[in-house]
Amino acid sequence: MSKKQILFGLAFGAVVLCLPPFLKNYGVYMFTTWLIYVIATMGLNLTVGYAGQKSLGHAAFFGIGAYTVAILMKAGFSWWLGLPAAIALCFVLGVVLGFPALRVQTIYLAFATLGFNTAVWLVMRNEEWLTGGTFGLNGIARPEIFGYSLKDGLPYYYFVLAIAAIAMGLMWGLLRSPWGKAFQALRDNPIRAESLGIDTRNYTLLSFAIGAAYAGIAGVLFASLVDFIEPAPFAVGASIMMYLMVVVGGSGYFLGPLIGALVGMVVPDWIRDVFPILSNWYLPLFGGTVVLMMIWLPDGLMSLPDRIRAKRESKLASAKRAEAKSEMAAVMGEQK
């Protein structure tokens, strides 16, 4: 890692550790929500950004994680049992969803995952005996750690922050391992990756499974945060929003989910609160801003330093070429 990246990481760590105690309850809630979506989009970034697959069904796994822990806790089980159960279920269903990726790609795969999201959402809405339907499930308690309650907003925020840090550490290790290189080879050129001995079938399924497991973790944390779940937050629109977060932050950039989730979750509420006159127009304004940004930065906000660096190097190369031409012209003039 470069010095700039280390300094950015230290500054970011200082902000997320020190700022929340000075915020009101709603501010802490928004920061907690942001971290939850960072975890969810981190998994989607693996599937989309590193493995090169198209998925518009990520919110389904987000919802499956939330409903799994809620249903198990209603049945009398512990939150700490619900978390691994949600991860395991999402992992298995992620493998199942990955099978269409073995047959179709690009927009066709996106439609297949969108159909999966719709089917899961319909189950959440219609199977009232299991999910509560549109009435939802409430009373989803937050966990305890060695008898210490996380009921208040600030302790739960730091708990979510710790899980997010662990999830980021595991993802960082995965991407730096041979598995991570295989995912990127699968994204760049599947035929060449297969010719090099990479099992593209298994890595495709694994990218969906790990991404789904991350969404399941986020769903469990989200259910305990809001204390009530119903189908609306897990509809297709939520999947599109998560995809937007990955693209805006920078698909295939490790820190992309941090920036993308910040833009997608915090900025719209900030616009609405700081500029009350725009309260009825903040979503169109936000959407228009994202469209313009994608025209200017199609690779996301994290690509901005690379773009600036490339322009600087291009200018230096042009200056060197011009200098070389002038020196050549001078030498030719002396020879004449």
Residue pairs with C-beta under 8 A, 6 or more apart in sequence:
1 9
12 258
16 31
16 35
16 161
17 161
19 31
20 27
20 28
20 31
20 154
20 157
20 158
21 154
23 31
25 153
28 153
28 154
28 157
29 153
29 225
30 265
30 266
30 269
31 157
31 266
32 153
32 156
32 157
32 160
32 225
33 222
33 225
33 265
34 261
34 262
34 265
34 266
35 157
35 160
35 161
35 164
36 160
36 218
36 221
36 222
36 225
37 218
37 242
37 245
37 257
37 261
37 264
37 265
38 164
38 257
38 258
38 261
39 163
39 164
39 167
39 214
39 217
39 218
39 221
40 58
40 62
40 214
40 215
40 218
40 219
40 242
41 58
41 242
41 245
41 246
41 249
41 256
41 257
41 260
41 261
42 167
42 168
42 171
42 214
42 257
43 58
43 61
43 210
43 211
43 212
43 213
43 214
43 215
43 218
44 55
44 58
44 211
44 214
44 215
44 242
44 243
44 245
44 246
44 257
45 246
45 249
45 251
45 252
45 253
45 256
45 257
46 171
46 174
46 175
46 183
46 207
46 210
46 211
46 214
47 53
47 55
47 58
47 207
47 208
47 210
47 211
48 54
48 55
48 243
48 246
48 251
49 187
49 246
49 250
49 251
49 252
49 253
49 256
50 175
50 180
50 183
50 184
50 187
50 207
50 252
51 183
51 186
51 187
51 203
51 204
51 207
52 186
52 187
52 188
52 190
53 98
53 101
53 109
53 204
53 207
53 208
54 105
54 106
54 107
54 109
54 110
54 113
55 97
55 109
55 110
55 113
55 208
55 211
55 239
55 243
56 110
56 111
56 113
56 114
56 117
56 236
56 239
56 240
56 243
57 97
57 113
57 114
57 115
57 116
57 117
57 120
57 239
58 117
58 211
58 212
58 215
58 239
58 242
58 243
59 117
59 215
59 233
59 234
59 235
59 236
59 237
59 238
59 239
59 242
60 116
60 117
60 120
60 121
60 234
60 239
61 90
61 93
61 94
61 211
61 212
61 215
61 216
61 219
62 215
62 216
62 218
62 219
62 222
62 233
62 234
62 238
62 242
63 120
63 121
63 124
63 219
63 229
63 231
63 233
63 234
64 86
64 89
64 90
64 93
64 120
64 215
64 216
64 219
65 86
65 87
65 89
65 90
65 215
65 216
65 217
65 218
65 219
65 220
65 222
65 223
66 86
66 219
66 220
66 222
66 223
66 229
66 234
67 124
67 131
67 137
67 219
67 223
67 229
68 82
68 85
68 86
68 89
68 90
68 216
68 219
68 220
69 79
69 82
69 83
69 85
69 86
69 140
69 219
69 220
69 223
69 224
70 82
70 137
70 140
70 223
70 229
71 130
71 131
71 137
72 81
72 82
72 85
73 79
73 82
73 140
73 141
74 137
74 139
79 141
79 142
79 143
79 220
79 224
80 143
82 220
83 217
83 220
86 216
86 217
86 219
86 220
87 213
87 216
87 217
89 216
90 212
90 213
90 215
90 216
90 219
91 209
91 210
91 212
91 213
91 216
92 209
93 212
94 205
94 208
94 209
94 210
94 211
94 212
94 213
95 205
95 208
95 209
97 113
97 116
97 208
97 212
98 204
98 205
98 206
98 207
98 208
98 209
99 205
100 109
100 112
100 113
101 109
101 204
101 205
101 208
102 201
102 204
102 205
104 112
113 239
114 236
114 239
117 234
117 235
117 236
117 239
118 236
120 234
121 231
121 234
121 235
121 236
123 131
124 131
124 133
124 230
124 231
124 234
125 131
125 133
125 134
125 231
126 133
127 133
128 135
131 137
131 231
132 230
133 231
134 230
134 231
135 230
136 228
136 229
136 230
136 231
137 228
137 229
137 230
138 227
138 228
139 227
139 228
140 223
140 224
140 226
140 227
140 228
140 229
141 151
141 224
141 227
142 149
142 150
142 151
142 156
142 224
142 225
143 150
143 159
143 224
144 150
145 159
148 155
149 155
150 156
150 159
156 224
156 225
160 221
160 225
163 217
163 221
167 214
167 217
171 214
171 254
172 254
174 180
174 210
175 183
175 254
179 203
179 206
182 193
182 198
182 203
183 203
183 207
184 252
185 192
185 193
185 196
185 198
186 193
186 198
186 200
186 203
186 204
186 207
187 252
190 200
193 200
194 200
222 229
222 233
223 229
241 264
242 264
244 260
244 264
244 290
245 257
245 260
245 261
245 263
245 264
245 265
246 256
246 257
246 260
247 260
247 294
247 300
248 259
248 260
248 263
248 264
248 290
248 293
248 294
248 300
248 301
249 255
249 256
249 257
249 258
249 259
249 260
249 261
249 263
249 300
249 301
249 302
250 256
250 259
250 260
250 299
250 300
250 301
250 302
250 303
251 299
251 300
253 300
253 302
253 303
255 302
256 300
256 301
256 302
259 300
259 301
259 302
260 300
260 301
263 290
263 301
267 286
268 282
268 283
268 286
271 278
271 282
271 285
271 286
272 278
272 279
272 282
275 282
278 285
293 301
297 303
297 304
297 307
299 306
299 307
